[in-house]
Amino acid sequence: MPPPNISAAQRFVDLVTKEKNPSIAMLARRLDELALSYHDTPPGDPDESDERPTHEDRVKYADIGSRFPDLGYYGSADPKGVPGEAIVGDAIDDIMDIANDLKEVLWRFDKFGPNDAHWYFRFLYQMHWGEHLRDLARYLYSRLRVEDEP
């Protein structure tokens, strides 16, 4: 049985690449699972190999866009900049970037084992997909909150 972070990564990738009619609510849930699993992931240790996954298996923007046609651009701001300038986020790009980073983690788990996968899960979260996750989660929260209002 894979570790919880690897299972969460697989569930996210499956949702955004294989699930029929994925819902925004389920996407938000999968993001929450990933965020929580990051905190419980051990530090790990990267493998010494220079081998990298091929780019042929990467998730494409158009594929994500067709699966989530109701998502798009959203307003955001850099929380460190007060007062901050408004910036534009792209939910489809966020999903694609998270999925591609997690696909690398899954590849590493299969190729090098849990120590390497844990290290890359944490590293890529800190350097890249964590910001996409947080921005996207806030956008989805605002969308779902409005949908739930009477």
C-alpha positions as CSV (number, residue, x, y, z in Angstrom):
1,M,0.0,0.0,0.0
2,P,1.5,3.4,-1.0
3,P,2.1,6.1,1.6
4,P,-0.7,8.7,2.2
5,N,1.0,11.5,0.1
6,I,1.5,9.1,-2.8
7,S,-2.2,8.0,-2.6
8,A,-3.3,11.6,-2.5
9,A,-1.1,12.5,-5.5
10,Q,-2.6,9.6,-7.4
11,R,-6.2,10.5,-6.6
12,F,-5.5,14.1,-7.8
13,V,-3.9,13.0,-11.0
14,D,-6.7,10.5,-11.7
15,L,-9.4,13.1,-11.0
16,V,-7.9,15.7,-13.4
17,T,-6.9,13.2,-16.1
18,K,-9.3,10.3,-16.0
19,E,-12.5,11.0,-14.0
20,K,-15.6,11.5,-16.1
21,N,-17.2,14.9,-15.3
22,P,-15.0,15.9,-12.4
23,S,-16.7,18.4,-10.1
24,I,-15.2,21.6,-8.7
25,A,-16.2,20.3,-5.2
26,M,-14.2,17.1,-5.7
27,L,-11.3,19.1,-7.1
28,A,-11.3,21.3,-3.9
29,R,-11.4,18.2,-1.8
30,R,-8.4,16.6,-3.6
31,L,-6.5,19.9,-3.1
32,D,-7.2,19.8,0.6
33,E,-6.0,16.2,0.8
34,L,-2.8,17.1,-0.9
35,A,-2.2,20.1,1.4
36,L,-2.8,18.0,4.5
37,S,-0.6,15.1,3.2
38,Y,2.3,17.6,2.7
39,H,2.4,18.2,6.4
40,D,2.6,14.5,7.2
41,T,5.2,13.6,4.5
42,P,8.6,12.7,5.9
43,P,11.6,14.6,4.6
44,G,12.9,11.8,2.4
45,D,16.2,11.8,0.6
46,P,16.7,12.3,-3.2
47,D,18.1,9.5,-5.3
48,E,21.6,10.1,-6.8
49,S,20.4,9.2,-10.3
50,D,20.3,11.8,-13.1
51,E,17.4,10.0,-14.7
52,R,14.3,12.2,-15.3
53,P,10.8,11.3,-16.5
54,T,10.0,12.0,-20.2
55,H,7.9,15.0,-21.1
56,E,5.7,12.8,-23.4
57,D,3.4,11.9,-20.5
58,R,2.9,15.5,-19.3
59,V,-0.6,16.8,-18.8
60,K,-1.6,19.4,-21.5
61,Y,-3.3,22.7,-20.9
62,A,-6.0,21.9,-23.5
63,D,-6.8,18.6,-21.9
64,I,-7.4,20.2,-18.5
65,G,-9.4,23.0,-20.1
66,S,-11.7,20.6,-21.7
67,R,-12.3,18.7,-18.4
68,F,-12.9,21.9,-16.4
69,P,-14.7,24.2,-18.9
70,D,-16.2,26.4,-16.1
71,L,-12.8,27.3,-14.7
72,G,-10.6,30.1,-16.0
73,Y,-8.9,33.2,-15.0
74,Y,-9.2,34.7,-11.5
75,G,-8.0,37.7,-9.6
76,S,-5.3,37.4,-7.0
77,A,-2.6,39.5,-5.2
78,D,0.8,38.8,-3.7
79,P,0.1,38.5,0.0
80,K,3.6,39.9,0.8
81,G,2.9,43.1,-1.1
82,V,0.7,45.5,0.9
83,P,-1.0,47.3,-0.8
84,G,-0.5,44.7,-3.5
85,E,-1.1,44.9,-7.2
86,A,-3.8,42.7,-8.6
87,I,-2.5,39.8,-10.6
88,V,-4.4,37.3,-12.8
89,G,-4.3,33.6,-12.0
90,D,-5.3,30.8,-14.3
91,A,-7.1,27.8,-12.8
92,I,-6.3,25.6,-15.8
93,D,-2.6,26.4,-15.6
94,D,-2.7,25.7,-11.8
95,I,-4.3,22.3,-12.3
96,M,-1.9,21.4,-15.1
97,D,1.2,22.5,-13.1
98,I,0.1,20.6,-10.0
99,A,-0.7,17.5,-12.0
100,N,2.6,17.5,-13.8
101,D,4.6,17.9,-10.6
102,L,2.7,15.1,-9.0
103,K,3.1,12.9,-12.0
104,E,6.9,13.3,-11.5
105,V,6.5,12.4,-7.8
106,L,4.5,9.3,-8.8
107,W,7.2,8.3,-11.4
108,R,9.9,8.7,-8.8
109,F,7.9,6.6,-6.4
110,D,7.7,3.8,-9.0
111,K,11.3,4.2,-10.1
112,F,13.3,5.0,-7.0
113,G,11.0,4.3,-4.0
114,P,9.4,6.3,-1.2
115,N,12.5,8.2,0.1
116,D,13.0,9.9,-3.3
117,A,9.3,10.5,-3.8
118,H,8.8,12.0,-0.4
119,W,11.8,14.4,-1.0
120,Y,10.4,15.5,-4.3
121,F,6.9,15.8,-3.1
122,R,8.0,18.2,-0.4
123,F,10.6,20.0,-2.6
124,L,8.2,20.6,-5.5
125,Y,5.5,21.7,-3.1
126,Q,7.8,24.3,-1.6
127,M,9.2,25.5,-4.9
128,H,6.2,25.3,-7.3
129,W,3.0,23.4,-6.9
130,G,2.2,24.5,-3.3
131,E,1.6,28.1,-4.5
132,H,-0.6,26.9,-7.3
133,L,-2.5,24.7,-4.8
134,R,-3.1,27.6,-2.4
135,D,-4.1,30.1,-5.2
136,L,-6.4,27.5,-6.8
137,A,-8.0,26.4,-3.5
138,R,-8.9,30.0,-2.7
139,Y,-10.4,30.5,-6.1
140,L,-12.4,27.3,-5.8
141,Y,-13.5,28.3,-2.3
142,S,-14.9,31.5,-3.6
143,R,-16.7,29.7,-6.4
144,L,-18.2,27.0,-4.1
145,R,-19.2,29.5,-1.4
146,V,-21.2,31.5,-4.0
147,E,-22.8,28.3,-5.3
148,D,-23.9,27.3,-1.8
149,E,-25.6,30.6,-1.0
150,P,-29.4,30.5,-1.0
